[in-house]
Amino acid sequence: MEGKVVVITGASSGIGEALARRFHKAGASLVLAARRIDRLKNLERELGDSNILSVETDVSNEEDCREMIRKGIEKFGRIDVMINNAGISMRAPFEAVETDVLRKLMDVNFWGTVYGTKYALPWLLQSGGSVVGIISIAGHVGLPGRTGYSASKYAVRGFLDTLRIEYLKRGLHVLVVAPGFTTSEIRYTALNARGDQHGVTSRNEKKMMSAETCAEHIFRAVVKRKRSLVLTFKEGKLTVFLGKFWPSLLDKLTYNHMIKEPAAPFGQE
């Protein structure tokens, strides 16, 4: 990664922050994007490297994404890897959720990926670079109580799979990453039916894959130019396998697994 320029959205915490540390360790220059610019600046100071640019960015805003790429090019002159990591989740039954909540999930998760990729694409084609989309196992199986989340992650997967084929002969590498449950803030910031943050996690964070381990797998997949990466066996690879060959069984297993969450936002009393 020496001499490469990597753009990472959602870099202020979780997987995004861990990716920033891993690519920095490998010698890459970084464009770090998030809404919480104070956290990005703290990370920038901690890493102590002039080859880091922090850009306050709301990925649901197209102009913010255009500006993020413009500033990255202004400073570094190239882009080699575009990692679309920024995302939000939700926990609410579909019958109760306000449609604005679903729209916000799509704006951040899907359109944020589209905008970032759109403005990075000309530079990635020049460098023979990589587009990376961080989806979720929810992009392979519908997670009850998370209709907007799963829908947005399926959409990202469809978008990037199509992009890979469209630019098959032009040297563009496209990687779709589906982590299993990974330690991050995403469950704390997940939206409820009204669009407020839950503020608490719905799962035992200590039993999940760490963000650092997840970032290491993603880093290696980028270097090896893999097309897809599904993390964890039981909640990841097995889920994708059953979805292909035994979908009705997967539906039941997913329901039974997710209903065990405290205050699961679906099911009968």
C-alpha positions as CSV (number, residue, x, y, z in Angstrom):
1,M,0.0,0.0,0.0
2,E,3.0,2.3,-0.1
3,G,2.1,5.3,-2.4
4,K,-1.6,4.3,-2.5
5,V,-4.4,6.6,-1.5
6,V,-7.3,5.1,0.3
7,V,-10.7,6.8,1.0
8,I,-12.7,5.5,3.9
9,T,-16.2,6.7,4.9
10,G,-17.5,6.2,8.3
11,A,-13.9,6.3,9.6
12,S,-14.7,7.9,13.0
13,S,-15.4,4.6,14.8
14,G,-15.8,0.8,14.5
15,I,-14.7,-0.9,11.3
16,G,-14.0,2.4,9.6
17,E,-11.6,3.5,12.3
18,A,-9.9,0.1,12.4
19,L,-9.5,0.1,8.6
20,A,-7.9,3.6,8.8
21,R,-5.3,2.2,11.3
22,R,-4.6,-0.9,9.2
23,F,-4.1,0.9,5.9
24,H,-2.0,3.6,7.6
25,K,0.2,0.8,9.1
26,A,0.7,-0.5,5.5
27,G,1.9,2.9,4.3
28,A,-1.2,4.2,2.6
29,S,-2.2,7.9,2.5
30,L,-5.7,8.3,3.8
31,V,-8.8,10.4,3.1
32,L,-11.0,9.9,6.2
33,A,-14.6,10.9,6.0
34,A,-17.4,11.1,8.7
35,R,-19.8,13.5,10.2
36,R,-17.9,13.6,13.5
37,I,-14.9,15.6,12.3
38,D,-13.6,15.9,15.9
39,R,-13.1,12.2,16.1
40,L,-11.4,12.2,12.7
41,K,-9.0,14.9,13.8
42,N,-8.2,13.0,17.0
43,L,-7.4,9.9,15.0
44,E,-5.3,12.0,12.6
45,R,-3.3,13.5,15.5
46,E,-2.9,10.0,17.1
47,L,-1.5,8.5,13.9
48,G,0.7,11.5,13.5
49,D,1.1,11.5,9.8
50,S,0.8,14.4,7.3
51,N,-0.5,11.9,4.7
52,I,-3.9,11.9,6.3
53,L,-6.8,14.2,5.3
54,S,-9.9,14.4,7.4
55,V,-13.1,15.6,5.7
56,E,-16.4,16.3,7.5
57,T,-18.8,14.3,5.3
58,D,-22.5,13.3,5.4
59,V,-22.5,10.5,2.8
60,S,-26.3,11.0,2.3
61,N,-25.5,14.4,0.9
62,E,-24.2,14.1,-2.7
63,E,-22.4,17.4,-2.6
64,D,-20.5,16.4,0.5
65,C,-19.3,13.2,-1.3
66,R,-18.3,15.2,-4.3
67,E,-16.3,17.6,-2.1
68,M,-14.7,14.7,-0.2
69,I,-13.3,13.3,-3.5
70,R,-12.3,16.8,-4.7
71,K,-10.3,17.5,-1.6
72,G,-8.7,14.1,-1.7
73,I,-7.5,14.7,-5.3
74,E,-6.4,18.2,-4.4
75,K,-4.1,16.9,-1.7
76,F,-2.9,13.6,-3.1
77,G,-3.6,13.7,-6.8
78,R,-5.0,10.1,-7.1
79,I,-7.3,7.6,-5.5
80,D,-6.5,3.8,-5.4
81,V,-9.1,2.4,-3.0
82,M,-12.6,3.7,-2.2
83,I,-14.1,2.0,0.9
84,N,-17.8,2.7,1.3
85,N,-18.1,1.8,5.0
86,A,-20.5,4.5,6.5
87,G,-23.8,3.1,7.5
88,I,-26.7,3.1,10.0
89,S,-29.1,0.4,11.2
90,M,-32.6,0.2,12.7
91,R,-34.6,-2.0,15.0
92,A,-38.4,-1.7,14.6
93,P,-41.3,-3.8,13.3
94,F,-42.3,-2.8,9.8
95,E,-45.9,-2.2,10.8
96,A,-44.8,0.5,13.2
97,V,-41.8,2.1,11.5
98,E,-42.2,5.5,9.9
99,T,-41.3,5.5,6.2
100,D,-38.9,8.4,6.8
101,V,-36.8,6.0,8.8
102,L,-36.6,3.6,5.9
103,R,-35.8,6.4,3.5
104,K,-32.9,7.6,5.8
105,L,-31.4,4.0,5.8
106,M,-31.4,4.1,2.0
107,D,-30.0,7.6,1.9
108,V,-27.0,6.7,4.0
109,N,-26.3,3.1,3.2
110,F,-27.3,2.9,-0.5
111,W,-27.0,6.4,-1.8
112,G,-23.9,7.1,0.3
113,T,-22.2,4.2,-1.5
114,V,-23.5,5.4,-4.9
115,Y,-22.3,9.0,-4.4
116,G,-18.9,8.0,-3.1
117,T,-18.3,5.5,-5.9
118,K,-19.6,7.9,-8.5
119,Y,-17.1,10.7,-7.8
120,A,-14.2,8.3,-7.1
121,L,-14.7,6.2,-10.2
122,P,-12.8,8.3,-12.8
123,W,-9.7,8.3,-10.6
124,L,-10.1,4.6,-9.8
125,L,-10.3,3.8,-13.5
126,Q,-7.0,5.7,-14.0
127,S,-5.3,3.8,-11.2
128,G,-6.8,0.4,-11.8
129,G,-8.1,0.7,-8.3
130,S,-10.7,-0.9,-6.0
131,V,-14.2,-0.1,-4.9
132,V,-15.2,-1.7,-1.6
133,G,-18.7,-1.9,-0.2
134,I,-19.2,-3.0,3.4
135,I,-22.6,-4.6,3.5
136,S,-23.6,-7.1,6.1
137,I,-25.0,-10.6,6.3
138,A,-28.2,-8.6,6.2
139,G,-27.4,-8.1,2.5
140,H,-27.7,-11.9,2.0
141,V,-30.6,-12.7,4.3
142,G,-33.5,-10.6,5.5
143,L,-33.1,-9.8,9.2
144,P,-36.5,-9.4,10.9
145,G,-37.0,-6.0,12.6
146,R,-34.5,-4.5,10.2
147,T,-36.4,-4.1,6.9
148,G,-34.7,-0.9,5.9
149,Y,-31.3,-2.1,6.9
150,S,-31.5,-5.4,4.9
151,A,-33.1,-3.6,1.9
152,S,-30.3,-1.0,1.8
153,K,-27.6,-3.7,2.0
154,Y,-29.2,-5.9,-0.7
155,A,-29.3,-2.8,-2.8
156,V,-25.6,-2.1,-2.3
157,R,-24.7,-5.6,-3.2
158,G,-26.8,-5.4,-6.4
159,F,-25.2,-2.1,-7.3
160,L,-21.6,-3.3,-6.8
161,D,-22.1,-6.6,-8.5
162,T,-23.5,-4.8,-11.5
163,L,-20.6,-2.3,-11.4
164,R,-18.1,-5.2,-11.4
165,I,-19.6,-6.6,-14.7
166,E,-20.0,-3.2,-16.3
167,Y,-16.3,-2.4,-15.9
168,L,-15.0,-5.9,-16.3
169,K,-12.7,-4.9,-19.2
170,R,-11.4,-1.7,-17.6
171,G,-9.4,-2.9,-14.7
172,L,-11.7,-1.9,-11.9
173,H,-11.7,-4.2,-8.8
174,V,-14.9,-4.5,-6.9
175,L,-15.1,-6.1,-3.5
176,V,-18.3,-6.7,-1.5
177,V,-17.7,-7.4,2.2
178,A,-20.3,-9.0,4.4
179,P,-19.1,-9.1,8.0
180,G,-21.0,-11.1,10.6
181,F,-21.9,-9.4,13.8
182,T,-18.9,-7.1,14.6
183,T,-18.2,-4.9,17.6
184,S,-19.1,-1.3,16.7
185,E,-21.4,1.5,17.5
186,I,-24.0,0.5,14.9
187,R,-26.4,-1.2,17.3
188,Y,-26.2,1.7,19.8
189,T,-27.0,4.2,17.0
190,A,-29.7,2.0,15.3
191,L,-32.9,3.9,14.7
192,N,-36.2,3.0,16.3
193,A,-39.7,3.3,14.7
194,R,-39.7,7.1,15.1
195,G,-36.1,7.6,13.9
196,D,-34.5,8.1,17.3
197,Q,-31.3,6.3,18.3
198,H,-31.8,3.3,20.6
199,G,-28.8,4.1,22.6
200,V,-28.3,0.5,23.7
201,T,-27.0,-2.6,22.0
202,S,-29.3,-5.5,21.3
203,R,-26.5,-8.1,21.6
204,N,-23.5,-9.2,23.6
205,E,-20.7,-7.2,22.1
206,K,-18.0,-9.2,23.8
207,K,-19.0,-12.3,21.8
208,M,-18.6,-10.7,18.4
209,M,-15.7,-10.4,16.0
210,S,-13.6,-7.3,16.8
211,A,-13.5,-4.4,14.4
212,E,-9.7,-4.9,14.2
213,T,-10.0,-8.5,13.1
214,C,-12.7,-7.5,10.6
215,A,-10.4,-4.8,9.2
216,E,-7.5,-7.2,8.8
217,H,-9.6,-9.5,6.7
218,I,-10.8,-6.6,4.6
219,F,-7.3,-5.3,4.1
220,R,-6.1,-8.7,2.9
221,A,-9.1,-9.1,0.5
222,V,-8.3,-5.7,-1.0
223,V,-4.6,-6.6,-1.5
224,K,-5.6,-9.9,-3.1
225,R,-8.3,-8.2,-5.2
226,K,-11.0,-10.6,-4.1
227,R,-14.6,-10.1,-5.4
228,S,-16.4,-11.0,-2.2
229,L,-15.7,-11.6,1.5
230,V,-18.1,-13.2,3.9
231,L,-16.9,-13.2,7.5
232,T,-17.6,-15.7,10.3
233,F,-18.7,-19.2,9.7
234,K,-22.0,-19.8,11.5
235,E,-23.5,-16.3,11.0
236,G,-21.7,-15.6,7.7
237,K,-20.6,-18.4,5.4
238,L,-23.3,-20.9,6.6
239,T,-26.0,-18.3,6.1
240,V,-25.0,-17.6,2.5
241,F,-24.8,-21.4,1.8
242,L,-28.2,-22.1,3.2
243,G,-29.6,-19.1,1.3
244,K,-28.6,-20.7,-1.9
245,F,-29.5,-24.3,-1.3
246,W,-32.1,-24.3,1.5
247,P,-33.8,-20.9,1.8
248,S,-36.9,-22.0,3.7
249,L,-34.7,-23.5,6.4
250,L,-32.7,-20.3,6.6
251,D,-35.9,-18.3,7.1
252,K,-36.8,-20.4,10.2
253,L,-33.3,-20.4,11.6
254,T,-33.0,-16.6,11.2
255,Y,-36.3,-16.1,12.9
256,N,-35.4,-18.3,15.8
257,H,-32.0,-16.7,16.2
258,M,-33.2,-13.1,16.0
259,I,-36.2,-13.6,18.3
260,K,-33.8,-14.3,21.1
261,E,-32.7,-10.7,21.2
262,P,-33.8,-8.8,24.3
263,A,-37.0,-6.9,23.3
264,A,-36.9,-8.3,19.8
265,P,-38.9,-5.9,17.6
266,F,-41.0,-8.6,15.9
267,G,-43.0,-11.7,16.7
268,Q,-46.1,-12.5,18.7
269,E,-46.4,-11.8,22.4
